[in-house]
Amino acid sequence: MAESFDELRERLLRAGVAPRHVRRYLAELADHLADLRAEGERAGRSRAEAESAALIRLGGMDDLSKAMVGQRQFQSWCVRAPWAMFGLAPLFLLAGAYFVACLILWSGWKFLLPGTNSPFVRLDGFAILYFGVGKWLYYSAPILVGWGIGLIAARQRYKALWPAVGWVLVALVGGTAQVHAGRPATPGGVGDISMDLTLGPSLHGISYGLYHALVILALAVLPCLVWRLQKAHSLQA
């Protein structure tokens, strides 16, 4: 029974049915199968005979999958709008993370480093921890977003095309994003924090940006690649 439902789960996920609908559908089938098996046992069949008869009455794999496949309301957004799920959504998440990182940098500059011309100075005490959070978010956000893309693709059994588009976009943005701090307009004031996407004016800057993007891409793809290799190995075993 469990193996039959596992096969049905894989078929539904590969057909684009949203995982939450798959879980609910399989739970309903399990309850219905239990009722049919109990009915068979009450009729005098052994447990094995009752379960075999219940599976036959429940329907074949094709019939059970047709009840979900092809109905748009059960499809995941990865199938309905892959360009949004793997293209726009990761970029919006990354932009939000960068906004928070810049906000941490600006607020730390204002409250922890008053009177300085730049937040990029030698730190001590609580400032190390506070600015460290923003720095961690700035560097880790592209990788975390990339892991999210891989997780969604794995849960949905999605093919690599659109996730690859998302990974490349996130890696390019992460590799070219640079934070700038403008000097205060007045003595003792707080300057402005800005971010842009650039590979740099020199060949060295371009090389570093592309190298950074490749590192982000490799780290973002790695967990999904390992999962796929393990799954392929388990199927061959």
Disulfide bonds with the S-S distance in Angstrom:
none
